[in-house]
Amino acid sequence: MARGANETRLVSLFAANVRRLRKERGLSQEELAEAAGVHRTYVGMIERGEKNVTIYNIERIAVALGVRPGSLLD
Amino acid sequence: MARGANETRLVSLFAANVRRLRKERGLSQEELAEAAGVHRTYVGMIERGEKNVTIYNIERIAVALGVRPGSLLD
């Protein structure tokens, strides 16, 4: 199934939110990955929009950034 | 990696939101699945909390329900 513009839009939005919030907190990608309990390269892939992230990892990233999970998709 | 309470909490929250919004709109699970372009049994699995849904499918379900994707995780 080809990815619609809608779907890639949300992945890009999520990527931009994670990057912005991480930088606001002065965290490196590795530090955020460690705090979220994901592989250290995973945050980089998220921020490049390469990952179709699942709810579990949205939650882990949101907890590590101290934000509501839903806010990462707005 | 065992799933933490946090993560299953968000899957359950997403499941409850999808079910509530679907019923508010008088849609069957099959009708919502068709509108979202997912397999007709997928919505049932989502609503039973059996699916660790990805951003793509969060988006499809949100569009089909006419809500912001982030609102399904709040």
Backbone of each chain as nested JSON, in Angstrom:
{
  "chains": [
    {"id": "A", "residues": [
      {"number": 1, "name": "MET", "atoms": {"N": [0.854, -1.177, 0.0], "CA": [0.0, 0.0, 0.0], "C": [0.904, 1.246, 0.0]}},
      {"number": 2, "name": "ALA", "atoms": {"N": [0.75, 2.088, -1.034], "CA": [1.57, 3.298, -1.088], "C": [1.161, 4.227, 0.053]}},
      {"number": 3, "name": "ARG", "atoms": {"N": [2.129, 4.98, 0.58], "CA": [1.851, 5.902, 1.673], "C": [1.242, 7.177, 1.108]}},
      {"number": 4, "name": "GLY", "atoms": {"N": [0.113, 7.598, 1.65], "CA": [-0.536, 8.838, 1.205], "C": [0.197, 10.038, 1.796]}},
      {"number": 5, "name": "ALA", "atoms": {"N": [-0.062, 11.182, 1.189], "CA": [0.571, 12.417, 1.668], "C": [0.228, 12.636, 3.138]}},
      {"number": 6, "name": "ASN", "atoms": {"N": [-1.029, 12.328, 3.486], "CA": [-1.468, 12.496, 4.871], "C": [-0.529, 11.795, 5.822]}},
      {"number": 7, "name": "GLU", "atoms": {"N": [-0.249, 10.541, 5.514], "CA": [0.501, 9.711, 6.46], "C": [1.926, 10.209, 6.605]}},
      {"number": 8, "name": "THR", "atoms": {"N": [2.592, 10.535, 5.497], "CA": [3.964, 11.019, 5.613], "C": [3.977, 12.384, 6.289]}},
      {"number": 9, "name": "ARG", "atoms": {"N": [2.881, 13.128, 6.131], "CA": [2.801, 14.454, 6.793], "C": [2.89, 14.263, 8.3]}},
      {"number": 10, "name": "LEU", "atoms": {"N": [2.163, 13.268, 8.821], "CA": [2.14, 13.081, 10.272], "C": [3.487, 12.571, 10.773]}},
      {"number": 11, "name": "VAL", "atoms": {"N": [4.151, 11.729, 10.001], "CA": [5.485, 11.26, 10.39], "C": [6.444, 12.449, 10.447]}},
      {"number": 12, "name": "SER", "atoms": {"N": [6.353, 13.354, 9.483], "CA": [7.225, 14.546, 9.459], "C": [6.901, 15.469, 10.63]}},
      {"number": 13, "name": "LEU", "atoms": {"N": [5.623, 15.598, 10.952], "CA": [5.207, 16.445, 12.076], "C": [5.754, 15.89, 13.383]}},
      {"number": 14, "name": "PHE", "atoms": {"N": [5.623, 14.587, 13.542], "CA": [6.15, 13.913, 14.737], "C": [7.666, 14.126, 14.828]}},
      {"number": 15, "name": "ALA", "atoms": {"N": [8.347, 13.958, 13.694], "CA": [9.809, 14.13, 13.647], "C": [10.198, 15.532, 14.104]}},
      {"number": 16, "name": "ALA", "atoms": {"N": [9.503, 16.534, 13.556], "CA": [9.827, 17.93, 13.885], "C": [9.55, 18.226, 15.368]}},
      {"number": 17, "name": "ASN", "atoms": {"N": [8.445, 17.669, 15.89], "CA": [8.118, 17.9, 17.308], "C": [9.185, 17.296, 18.22]}},
      {"number": 18, "name": "VAL", "atoms": {"N": [9.597, 16.062, 17.911], "CA": [10.609, 15.397, 18.746], "C": [11.918, 16.219, 18.72]}},
      {"number": 19, "name": "ARG", "atoms": {"N": [12.33, 16.635, 17.52], "CA": [13.595, 17.388, 17.4], "C": [13.51, 18.712, 18.187]}},
      {"number": 20, "name": "ARG", "atoms": {"N": [12.415, 19.441, 17.982], "CA": [12.261, 20.751, 18.645], "C": [12.297, 20.584, 20.177]}},
      {"number": 21, "name": "LEU", "atoms": {"N": [11.503, 19.621, 20.689], "CA": [11.404, 19.431, 22.144], "C": [12.726, 18.942, 22.729]}},
      {"number": 22, "name": "ARG", "atoms": {"N": [13.404, 18.083, 21.976], "CA": [14.696, 17.556, 22.451], "C": [15.708, 18.713, 22.592]}},
      {"number": 23, "name": "LYS", "atoms": {"N": [15.758, 19.562, 21.56], "CA": [16.705, 20.691, 21.572], "C": [16.351, 21.682, 22.671]}},
      {"number": 24, "name": "GLU", "atoms": {"N": [15.049, 21.914, 22.845], "CA": [14.622, 22.84, 23.921], "C": [15.114, 22.353, 25.286]}},
      {"number": 25, "name": "ARG", "atoms": {"N": [15.251, 21.061, 25.417], "CA": [15.709, 20.481, 26.688], "C": [17.207, 20.234, 26.712]}},
      {"number": 26, "name": "GLY", "atoms": {"N": [17.882, 20.656, 25.66], "CA": [19.345, 20.544, 25.624], "C": [19.842, 19.109, 25.64]}},
      {"number": 27, "name": "LEU", "atoms": {"N": [19.031, 18.206, 25.093], "CA": [19.408, 16.784, 25.073], "C": [20.016, 16.419, 23.715]}},
      {"number": 28, "name": "SER", "atoms": {"N": [21.009, 15.537, 23.74], "CA": [21.507, 14.971, 22.48], "C": [20.545, 13.853, 22.076]}},
      {"number": 29, "name": "GLN", "atoms": {"N": [20.647, 13.382, 20.835], "CA": [19.806, 12.27, 20.389], "C": [20.086, 11.029, 21.252]}},
      {"number": 30, "name": "GLU", "atoms": {"N": [21.346, 10.819, 21.595], "CA": [21.706, 9.641, 22.397], "C": [21.107, 9.751, 23.805]}},
      {"number": 31, "name": "GLU", "atoms": {"N": [21.146, 10.974, 24.377], "CA": [20.598, 11.155, 25.733], "C": [19.094, 10.908, 25.744]}},
      {"number": 32, "name": "LEU", "atoms": {"N": [18.404, 11.407, 24.708], "CA": [16.952, 11.17, 24.642], "C": [16.677, 9.685, 24.451]}},
      {"number": 33, "name": "ALA", "atoms": {"N": [17.473, 9.034, 23.595], "CA": [17.277, 7.595, 23.348], "C": [17.437, 6.817, 24.65]}},
      {"number": 34, "name": "GLU", "atoms": {"N": [18.458, 7.172, 25.409], "CA": [18.693, 6.463, 26.674], "C": [17.533, 6.689, 27.637]}},
      {"number": 35, "name": "ALA", "atoms": {"N": [17.083, 7.938, 27.732], "CA": [15.969, 8.255, 28.649], "C": [14.687, 7.521, 28.236]}},
      {"number": 36, "name": "ALA", "atoms": {"N": [14.54, 7.316, 26.92], "CA": [13.307, 6.674, 26.423], "C": [13.432, 5.15, 26.385]}},
      {"number": 37, "name": "GLY", "atoms": {"N": [14.664, 4.654, 26.604], "CA": [14.865, 3.203, 26.589], "C": [14.788, 2.615, 25.192]}},
      {"number": 38, "name": "VAL", "atoms": {"N": [15.24, 3.405, 24.2], "CA": [15.276, 2.898, 22.813], "C": [16.727, 2.918, 22.341]}},
      {"number": 39, "name": "HIS", "atoms": {"N": [16.997, 2.256, 21.212], "CA": [18.373, 2.191, 20.699], "C": [18.87, 3.615, 20.402]}},
      {"number": 40, "name": "ARG", "atoms": {"N": [20.166, 3.813, 20.611], "CA": [20.704, 5.182, 20.526], "C": [20.573, 5.789, 19.122]}},
      {"number": 41, "name": "THR", "atoms": {"N": [20.424, 4.946, 18.085], "CA": [20.28, 5.512, 16.734], "C": [18.812, 5.752, 16.368]}},
      {"number": 42, "name": "TYR", "atoms": {"N": [17.912, 5.244, 17.211], "CA": [16.487, 5.306, 16.893], "C": [15.984, 6.741, 16.823]}},
      {"number": 43, "name": "VAL", "atoms": {"N": [16.474, 7.601, 17.733], "CA": [15.983, 8.988, 17.754], "C": [16.392, 9.706, 16.459]}},
      {"number": 44, "name": "GLY", "atoms": {"N": [17.588, 9.442, 15.998], "CA": [18.028, 10.038, 14.729], "C": [17.114, 9.617, 13.582]}},
      {"number": 45, "name": "MET", "atoms": {"N": [16.76, 8.338, 13.56], "CA": [15.885, 7.848, 12.483], "C": [14.502, 8.488, 12.591]}},
      {"number": 46, "name": "ILE", "atoms": {"N": [14.007, 8.632, 13.827], "CA": [12.711, 9.292, 14.034], "C": [12.764, 10.718, 13.479]}},
      {"number": 47, "name": "GLU", "atoms": {"N": [13.843, 11.436, 13.837], "CA": [13.925, 12.856, 13.478], "C": [14.123, 13.058, 11.978]}},
      {"number": 48, "name": "ARG", "atoms": {"N": [14.632, 12.024, 11.303], "CA": [14.764, 12.106, 9.825], "C": [13.486, 11.601, 9.137]}},
      {"number": 49, "name": "GLY", "atoms": {"N": [12.476, 11.286, 9.949], "CA": [11.205, 10.839, 9.368], "C": [11.289, 9.46, 8.741]}},
      {"number": 50, "name": "GLU", "atoms": {"N": [12.246, 8.665, 9.213], "CA": [12.45, 7.33, 8.625], "C": [11.655, 6.247, 9.349]}},
      {"number": 51, "name": "LYS", "atoms": {"N": [10.99, 6.626, 10.449], "CA": [10.338, 5.608, 11.277], "C": [8.823, 5.804, 11.348]}},
      {"number": 52, "name": "ASN", "atoms": {"N": [8.098, 4.717, 11.038], "CA": [6.645, 4.703, 11.237], "C": [6.415, 4.196, 12.656]}},
      {"number": 53, "name": "VAL", "atoms": {"N": [6.559, 5.124, 13.606], "CA": [6.656, 4.784, 15.029], "C": [5.341, 4.188, 15.541]}},
      {"number": 54, "name": "THR", "atoms": {"N": [5.467, 3.281, 16.507], "CA": [4.263, 2.692, 17.112], "C": [3.864, 3.47, 18.369]}},
      {"number": 55, "name": "ILE", "atoms": {"N": [2.656, 3.145, 18.857], "CA": [2.146, 3.82, 20.052], "C": [3.109, 3.608, 21.235]}},
      {"number": 56, "name": "TYR", "atoms": {"N": [3.656, 2.404, 21.381], "CA": [4.581, 2.147, 22.49], "C": [5.744, 3.141, 22.474]}},
      {"number": 57, "name": "ASN", "atoms": {"N": [6.341, 3.326, 21.304], "CA": [7.508, 4.212, 21.242], "C": [7.113, 5.683, 21.269]}},
      {"number": 58, "name": "ILE", "atoms": {"N": [5.917, 6.008, 20.798], "CA": [5.432, 7.389, 20.958], "C": [5.353, 7.686, 22.459]}},
      {"number": 59, "name": "GLU", "atoms": {"N": [4.841, 6.707, 23.214], "CA": [4.702, 6.873, 24.667], "C": [6.07, 7.029, 25.337]}},
      {"number": 60, "name": "ARG", "atoms": {"N": [7.016, 6.157, 24.944], "CA": [8.347, 6.212, 25.571], "C": [9.005, 7.566, 25.324]}},
      {"number": 61, "name": "ILE", "atoms": {"N": [8.928, 8.044, 24.083], "CA": [9.54, 9.336, 23.727], "C": [8.829, 10.465, 24.478]}},
      {"number": 62, "name": "ALA", "atoms": {"N": [7.484, 10.385, 24.553], "CA": [6.718, 11.443, 25.244], "C": [7.083, 11.493, 26.727]}},
      {"number": 63, "name": "VAL", "atoms": {"N": [7.183, 10.325, 27.359], "CA": [7.545, 10.291, 28.786], "C": [8.948, 10.878, 28.977]}},
      {"number": 64, "name": "ALA", "atoms": {"N": [9.88, 10.511, 28.093], "CA": [11.259, 10.996, 28.218], "C": [11.336, 12.509, 28.002]}},
      {"number": 65, "name": "LEU", "atoms": {"N": [10.445, 13.061, 27.183], "CA": [10.429, 14.51, 26.936], "C": [9.52, 15.244, 27.932]}},
      {"number": 66, "name": "GLY", "atoms": {"N": [8.734, 14.469, 28.695], "CA": [7.838, 15.079, 29.676], "C": [6.657, 15.788, 29.063]}},
      {"number": 67, "name": "VAL", "atoms": {"N": [6.126, 15.216, 27.968], "CA": [4.963, 15.82, 27.311], "C": [3.862, 14.767, 27.122]}},
      {"number": 68, "name": "ARG", "atoms": {"N": [2.633, 15.218, 26.848], "CA": [1.54, 14.282, 26.553], "C": [1.824, 13.611, 25.198]}},
      {"number": 69, "name": "PRO", "atoms": {"N": [1.59, 12.303, 25.078], "CA": [1.844, 11.637, 23.796], "C": [1.116, 12.305, 22.627]}},
      {"number": 70, "name": "GLY", "atoms": {"N": [-0.139, 12.685, 22.843], "CA": [-0.927, 13.29, 21.764], "C": [-0.306, 14.565, 21.233]}},
      {"number": 71, "name": "SER", "atoms": {"N": [0.388, 15.296, 22.113], "CA": [0.969, 16.582, 21.677], "C": [2.043, 16.379, 20.613]}},
      {"number": 72, "name": "LEU", "atoms": {"N": [2.65, 15.204, 20.571], "CA": [3.693, 14.933, 19.568], "C": [3.104, 14.735, 18.172]}},
      {"number": 73, "name": "LEU", "atoms": {"N": [1.784, 14.592, 18.119], "CA": [1.133, 14.394, 16.814], "C": [0.317, 15.623, 16.399]}},
      {"number": 74, "name": "ASP", "atoms": {"N": [0.434, 16.689, 17.192], "CA": [-0.332, 17.923, 16.837], "C": [0.554, 18.963, 16.172]}}
    ]},
    {"id": "B", "residues": [
      {"number": 1, "name": "MET", "atoms": {"N": [11.636, -6.998, 24.994], "CA": [11.465, -5.972, 26.016], "C": [10.001, -6.051, 26.532]}},
      {"number": 2, "name": "ALA", "atoms": {"N": [9.83, -6.254, 27.832], "CA": [8.466, -6.322, 28.394], "C": [7.817, -4.955, 28.251]}},
      {"number": 3, "name": "ARG", "atoms": {"N": [6.505, -4.965, 28.041], "CA": [5.778, -3.712, 27.898], "C": [5.505, -3.139, 29.284]}},
      {"number": 4, "name": "GLY", "atoms": {"N": [5.819, -1.865, 29.471], "CA": [5.544, -1.206, 30.752], "C": [4.069, -0.845, 30.843]}},
      {"number": 5, "name": "ALA", "atoms": {"N": [3.651, -0.577, 32.082], "CA": [2.245, -0.199, 32.306], "C": [1.922, 1.036, 31.47]}},
      {"number": 6, "name": "ASN", "atoms": {"N": [2.883, 1.963, 31.391], "CA": [2.663, 3.175, 30.621], "C": [2.206, 2.852, 29.208]}},
      {"number": 7, "name": "GLU", "atoms": {"N": [2.932, 1.951, 28.58], "CA": [2.703, 1.694, 27.156], "C": [1.348, 1.033, 26.945]}},
      {"number": 8, "name": "THR", "atoms": {"N": [1.012, 0.043, 27.769], "CA": [-0.284, -0.615, 27.579], "C": [-1.415, 0.364, 27.93]}},
      {"number": 9, "name": "ARG", "atoms": {"N": [-1.113, 1.305, 28.837], "CA": [-2.128, 2.318, 29.195], "C": [-2.515, 3.098, 27.954]}},
      {"number": 10, "name": "LEU", "atoms": {"N": [-1.508, 3.502, 27.153], "CA": [-1.798, 4.341, 25.988], "C": [-2.523, 3.545, 24.907]}},
      {"number": 11, "name": "VAL", "atoms": {"N": [-2.183, 2.269, 24.757], "CA": [-2.893, 1.42, 23.79], "C": [-4.366, 1.31, 24.206]}},
      {"number": 12, "name": "SER", "atoms": {"N": [-4.613, 1.151, 25.506], "CA": [-6.0, 1.046, 26.001], "C": [-6.741, 2.363, 25.819]}},
      {"number": 13, "name": "LEU", "atoms": {"N": [-6.043, 3.463, 26.045], "CA": [-6.661, 4.789, 25.874], "C": [-7.055, 4.996, 24.413]}},
      {"number": 14, "name": "PHE", "atoms": {"N": [-6.126, 4.65, 23.515], "CA": [-6.387, 4.76, 22.072], "C": [-7.587, 3.885, 21.693]}},
      {"number": 15, "name": "ALA", "atoms": {"N": [-7.61, 2.666, 22.225], "CA": [-8.707, 1.729, 21.928], "C": [-10.051, 2.321, 22.358]}},
      {"number": 16, "name": "ALA", "atoms": {"N": [-10.081, 2.868, 23.574], "CA": [-11.331, 3.431, 24.104], "C": [-11.779, 4.646, 23.286]}},
      {"number": 17, "name": "ASN", "atoms": {"N": [-10.804, 5.487, 22.891], "CA": [-11.153, 6.674, 22.087], "C": [-11.748, 6.274, 20.744]}},
      {"number": 18, "name": "VAL", "atoms": {"N": [-11.12, 5.284, 20.09], "CA": [-11.611, 4.858, 18.769], "C": [-13.026, 4.316, 18.899]}},
      {"number": 19, "name": "ARG", "atoms": {"N": [-13.253, 3.445, 19.909], "CA": [-14.582, 2.845, 20.098], "C": [-15.634, 3.935, 20.371]}},
      {"number": 20, "name": "ARG", "atoms": {"N": [-15.309, 4.843, 21.29], "CA": [-16.281, 5.906, 21.657], "C": [-16.651, 6.744, 20.432]}},
      {"number": 21, "name": "LEU", "atoms": {"N": [-15.604, 7.201, 19.704], "CA": [-15.839, 8.09, 18.551], "C": [-16.588, 7.361, 17.434]}},
      {"number": 22, "name": "ARG", "atoms": {"N": [-16.256, 6.089, 17.248], "CA": [-16.927, 5.306, 16.204], "C": [-18.427, 5.193, 16.521]}},
      {"number": 23, "name": "LYS", "atoms": {"N": [-18.727, 4.865, 17.79], "CA": [-20.142, 4.694, 18.194], "C": [-20.891, 6.021, 18.118]}},
      {"number": 24, "name": "GLU", "atoms": {"N": [-20.199, 7.108, 18.509], "CA": [-20.834, 8.436, 18.422], "C": [-21.264, 8.733, 16.981]}},
      {"number": 25, "name": "ARG", "atoms": {"N": [-20.506, 8.196, 16.051], "CA": [-20.806, 8.447, 14.631], "C": [-21.68, 7.359, 14.005]}},
      {"number": 26, "name": "GLY", "atoms": {"N": [-22.105, 6.424, 14.86], "CA": [-23.02, 5.38, 14.397], "C": [-22.406, 4.463, 13.353]}},
      {"number": 27, "name": "LEU", "atoms": {"N": [-21.088, 4.306, 13.419], "CA": [-20.388, 3.454, 12.44], "C": [-20.164, 2.055, 13.024]}},
      {"number": 28, "name": "SER", "atoms": {"N": [-20.262, 1.035, 12.168], "CA": [-19.857, -0.308, 12.591], "C": [-18.332, -0.378, 12.481]}},
      {"number": 29, "name": "GLN", "atoms": {"N": [-17.733, -1.405, 13.069], "CA": [-16.279, -1.575, 12.946], "C": [-15.894, -1.738, 11.469]}},
      {"number": 30, "name": "GLU", "atoms": {"N": [-16.705, -2.467, 10.723], "CA": [-16.408, -2.705, 9.297], "C": [-16.486, -1.38, 8.515]}},
      {"number": 31, "name": "GLU", "atoms": {"N": [-17.488, -0.543, 8.842], "CA": [-17.644, 0.743, 8.122], "C": [-16.449, 1.644, 8.408]}},
      {"number": 32, "name": "LEU", "atoms": {"N": [-16.008, 1.674, 9.668], "CA": [-14.842, 2.506, 10.003], "C": [-13.602, 1.959, 9.294]}},
      {"number": 33, "name": "ALA", "atoms": {"N": [-13.448, 0.638, 9.302], "CA": [-12.281, 0.03, 8.646], "C": [-12.248, 0.402, 7.165]}},
      {"number": 34, "name": "GLU", "atoms": {"N": [-13.399, 0.326, 6.527], "CA": [-13.459, 0.66, 5.096], "C": [-13.108, 2.129, 4.874]}},
      {"number": 35, "name": "ALA", "atoms": {"N": [-13.669, 2.997, 5.714], "CA": [-13.39, 4.442, 5.563], "C": [-11.904, 4.742, 5.784]}},
      {"number": 36, "name": "ALA", "atoms": {"N": [-11.273, 3.946, 6.662], "CA": [-9.861, 4.201, 6.983], "C": [-8.919, 3.469, 6.029]}},
      {"number": 37, "name": "GLY", "atoms": {"N": [-9.505, 2.57, 5.205], "CA": [-8.659, 1.832, 4.265], "C": [-7.799, 0.781, 4.94]}},
      {"number": 38, "name": "VAL", "atoms": {"N": [-8.343, 0.196, 6.031], "CA": [-7.624, -0.893, 6.708], "C": [-8.491, -2.152, 6.646]}},
      {"number": 39, "name": "HIS", "atoms": {"N": [-7.884, -3.316, 6.977], "CA": [-8.637, -4.571, 6.907], "C": [-9.841, -4.515, 7.858]}},
      {"number": 40, "name": "ARG", "atoms": {"N": [-10.925, -5.162, 7.436], "CA": [-12.182, -5.008, 8.205], "C": [-12.073, -5.543, 9.64]}},
      {"number": 41, "name": "THR", "atoms": {"N": [-11.105, -6.431, 9.901], "CA": [-10.991, -6.946, 11.288], "C": [-10.048, -6.085, 12.124]}},
      {"number": 42, "name": "TYR", "atoms": {"N": [-9.348, -5.162, 11.456], "CA": [-8.321, -4.378, 12.149], "C": [-8.93, -3.491, 13.232]}},
      {"number": 43, "name": "VAL", "atoms": {"N": [-10.085, -2.909, 12.966], "CA": [-10.693, -1.995, 13.952], "C": [-11.079, -2.773, 15.21]}},
      {"number": 44, "name": "GLY", "atoms": {"N": [-11.579, -3.974, 15.037], "CA": [-11.915, -4.806, 16.204], "C": [-10.675, -5.07, 17.051]}},
      {"number": 45, "name": "MET", "atoms": {"N": [-9.56, -5.382, 16.368], "CA": [-8.316, -5.654, 17.106], "C": [-7.837, -4.396, 17.83]}},
      {"number": 46, "name": "ILE", "atoms": {"N": [-7.959, -3.237, 17.157], "CA": [-7.578, -1.974, 17.81], "C": [-8.403, -1.769, 19.076]}},
      {"number": 47, "name": "GLU", "atoms": {"N": [-9.726, -1.967, 18.943], "CA": [-10.628, -1.655, 20.062], "C": [-10.462, -2.647, 21.219]}},
      {"number": 48, "name": "ARG", "atoms": {"N": [-9.911, -3.831, 20.939], "CA": [-9.627, -4.791, 22.018], "C": [-8.216, -4.59, 22.579]}},
      {"number": 49, "name": "GLY", "atoms": {"N": [-7.539, -3.514, 22.093], "CA": [-6.206, -3.216, 22.609], "C": [-5.154, -4.227, 22.183]}},
      {"number": 50, "name": "GLU", "atoms": {"N": [-5.412, -4.902, 21.074], "CA": [-4.492, -5.952, 20.623], "C": [-3.436, -5.413, 19.653]}},
      {"number": 51, "name": "LYS", "atoms": {"N": [-3.55, -4.132, 19.276], "CA": [-2.671, -3.617, 18.232], "C": [-1.783, -2.479, 18.735]}},
      {"number": 52, "name": "ASN", "atoms": {"N": [-0.482, -2.621, 18.503], "CA": [0.461, -1.538, 18.786], "C": [0.536, -0.705, 17.511]}},
      {"number": 53, "name": "VAL", "atoms": {"N": [-0.457, 0.161, 17.338], "CA": [-0.708, 0.835, 16.068], "C": [0.44, 1.79, 15.707]}},
      {"number": 54, "name": "THR", "atoms": {"N": [0.68, 1.94, 14.405], "CA": [1.714, 2.877, 13.955], "C": [1.094, 4.238, 13.636]}},
      {"number": 55, "name": "ILE", "atoms": {"N": [1.989, 5.223, 13.446], "CA": [1.528, 6.578, 13.131], "C": [0.67, 6.57, 11.871]}},
      {"number": 56, "name": "TYR", "atoms": {"N": [1.07, 5.8, 10.848], "CA": [0.283, 5.757, 9.601], "C": [-1.168, 5.379, 9.891]}},
      {"number": 57, "name": "ASN", "atoms": {"N": [-1.357, 4.335, 10.692], "CA": [-2.728, 3.881, 10.935], "C": [-3.462, 4.765, 11.936]}},
      {"number": 58, "name": "ILE", "atoms": {"N": [-2.718, 5.417, 12.836], "CA": [-3.366, 6.411, 13.714], "C": [-3.952, 7.508, 12.832]}},
      {"number": 59, "name": "GLU", "atoms": {"N": [-3.167, 7.908, 11.819], "CA": [-3.608, 8.965, 10.906], "C": [-4.841, 8.524, 10.11]}},
      {"number": 60, "name": "ARG", "atoms": {"N": [-4.794, 7.299, 9.58], "CA": [-5.925, 6.814, 8.773], "C": [-7.21, 6.778, 9.602]}},
      {"number": 61, "name": "ILE", "atoms": {"N": [-7.09, 6.258, 10.821], "CA": [-8.273, 6.164, 11.692], "C": [-8.763, 7.572, 12.048]}},
      {"number": 62, "name": "ALA", "atoms": {"N": [-7.824, 8.481, 12.34], "CA": [-8.207, 9.857, 12.713], "C": [-8.936, 10.536, 11.565]}},
      {"number": 63, "name": "VAL", "atoms": {"N": [-8.401, 10.388, 10.349], "CA": [-9.051, 11.01, 9.182], "C": [-10.458, 10.431, 8.995]}},
      {"number": 64, "name": "ALA", "atoms": {"N": [-10.578, 9.122, 9.147], "CA": [-11.877, 8.468, 8.949], "C": [-12.896, 8.912, 10.007]}},
      {"number": 65, "name": "LEU", "atoms": {"N": [-12.399, 9.227, 11.219], "CA": [-13.285, 9.679, 12.291], "C": [-13.464, 11.19, 12.287]}},
      {"number": 66, "name": "GLY", "atoms": {"N": [-12.624, 11.875, 11.489], "CA": [-12.728, 13.335, 11.411], "C": [-12.198, 14.038, 12.647]}},
      {"number": 67, "name": "VAL", "atoms": {"N": [-11.123, 13.498, 13.242], "CA": [-10.537, 14.124, 14.434], "C": [-9.027, 14.306, 14.246]}},
      {"number": 68, "name": "ARG", "atoms": {"N": [-8.406, 15.133, 15.08], "CA": [-6.938, 15.296, 15.042], "C": [-6.299, 13.995, 15.535]}},
      {"number": 69, "name": "PRO", "atoms": {"N": [-5.226, 13.53, 14.872], "CA": [-4.578, 12.298, 15.321], "C": [-4.185, 12.351, 16.798]}},
      {"number": 70, "name": "GLY", "atoms": {"N": [-3.631, 13.48, 17.248], "CA": [-3.188, 13.596, 18.648], "C": [-4.32, 13.375, 19.629]}},
      {"number": 71, "name": "SER", "atoms": {"N": [-5.534, 13.739, 19.241], "CA": [-6.664, 13.622, 20.182], "C": [-6.961, 12.17, 20.518]}},
      {"number": 72, "name": "LEU", "atoms": {"N": [-6.555, 11.241, 19.641], "CA": [-6.806, 9.811, 19.897], "C": [-5.876, 9.271, 20.967]}},
      {"number": 73, "name": "LEU", "atoms": {"N": [-4.835, 10.048, 21.304], "CA": [-3.885, 9.596, 22.331], "C": [-4.042, 10.399, 23.624]}},
      {"number": 74, "name": "ASP", "atoms": {"N": [-5.05, 11.228, 23.689], "CA": [-5.258, 12.036, 24.916], "C": [-6.381, 11.477, 25.777]}}
    ]}
  ]
}
